[in-house]
């Protein structure tokens, strides 16, 4: 996949920031289906920063691969702050990465409800032994636009956490 130049510039900044601090990354992706890790690995030499990506599109995979408790999903729904945060934590638990970013959302065009409309995305980023960030967005546009905006937001969260003191 070809990523637009602004996304690749952001990827370069994220990789450089992590590389300078010796940080490794993991992604836990639902609605983006691997686009975040794909953007990161579109740049040659990214293997010294990108550790792994988890694509957990179903609730069962969130539980099996990341350890997200099934009751948490049952109570809050997969597209929620607690689940996004549990996905980020799970990516750290199940990898040697220093930073993990997780996304879960409704990219559409189907699947939305009045409470959880198409475009709703919860993102969480965690630094091992440190901060947990959460963002809630309702992105506009079609499925592709929603997923692209999610990738950019996730990269910005990683960039922010990479700058935090260890």
N, C-alpha and C positions, 0 to 999 in steps of 0.2 A: 504494500500500500504506500502511496505517496502522501506524505504529510506536508502541509503548507509551510513555507519558510518561517513564519513566526513561531510555529510549534517546534520546528527543528532548532531554532535559536534558543527557545526555552529549554529544550532537551539538552543542548550543549551547555547551557548555564547550570542546569541541575547536575549533569555529569561532572562538570568541572568543580562545582562546589562540593560534591560528595567525594570526588577523587582527592581534592586538597585536604580533606579531613579523614580520609581513609574509611569512609562510610559505604556500606553495602545496602542495596535496596531489594525489597520484595513488594509485589503487588498482589492484591486480592480483588478480583474483578468479577462483577456480575453483569450489569447492563452494558459494559464496554466490551465484554467478551475477549479481552486480551489486547485491546487497542493501546492501553497505557504502556504495557511492557513492549508492545510492538514499536511504539514511538521511541521508547528508550533504546531499543536494540536496533533501530534504523541507523544509528550513528556507529560507525566503526570504532572499535576499542571500548565499547560499553561494557564488555564482559568483566572489566575490573571493578565495576560498580553494581551492575544488575546481577543479583544472586538467583532469583527465581520469580516466577509468576504463577499464581493460583487462579484458575478460571473456575469460579463456583457459581454457575448460572442457576442451579436448582437449590432449593432449601436443603435437600439431602446432601448435596455436595458441600454446602456451607458447614454442615454439621460434621460430615465425614472427614473433610480435608483440613478444616480450620478449627474444629471443635466448638463451633457456635452452638449453644444449647438449643435443642429443638423447642423447649418451652418458651425461650426468649423470642424465637421466630413466631410461635403460635400466639403469644400475647401481643407483640408489637408489630408483627408483619415483617417480611424480609426487607421492605423499604422503610427503614427507620434508623434513628440515631443509635439506639442500643445495638442493633445488628451490625451497622457499619463499624462501630467501635469494637465489637467482638470480633469482627472479621480482621480488622487491623491487628488487634492483639493476637489473634490466632495465627496470622502470618508471621509474627515475631516468634511465637512459641514453636512453630513448625519449620523454622528456618534459622540460619545464623545471621540473618540480616540485622542491620542497625536501625533502619527505618522501614516502615511498611505503610502503604497507602491502600485503602479499601474503598470501593464504590458499589453502591446498590441503588437501583432506580428504575423508573418506568420510561423507557425510551420511545414507546408508542409504535405505531399509531393507536394500538389497542391497549387495554389493560388499566387505563386510568379510571379513577372514581372521583367524586367531588372532594373527598378527604385527601386522596392521593392522586392528583392529576397527572396526565402525561407530562413529562418533563421534570417531575420531582426526582431529585437525586440527593442521597445522603452520602457524603464523603467523610472519611476519617483517616487521619495519619497519626502514626505513633512512632516515637523514638524509644528504643530500648532503654529502660531505666529512667525515662524522662517524660516529656510532654505528650499529651494526646490532643489532637485538634479535631474539630468537627465543623462541617459546613453543610447547610441545607440550601439547595437551590431549586428553583423551578425554571428550567431553561426553556426557551422558546424555539420554534422551528420544527423541522421534521426529525425523523429518527436519526439520520446522519448528523444533523446539526446538534442535537441533544448529546449524542455520544462524543462529538468533537469538543463541545464546550466542557463536558465532563473530563476529558483527557487534559485539557488546559488547566482546569481548576485543580486536578490532582497533581499535576506537575508543579504548580505554584505552591501547593501545600508541602510537597517534598522539599522544594527550594527553601521554604521558610524553616522547616525543621532542620535542614542541613546546616543552617546558620546558627542554630541554638548552641550554646556551650554544652559540652558533654558532661 
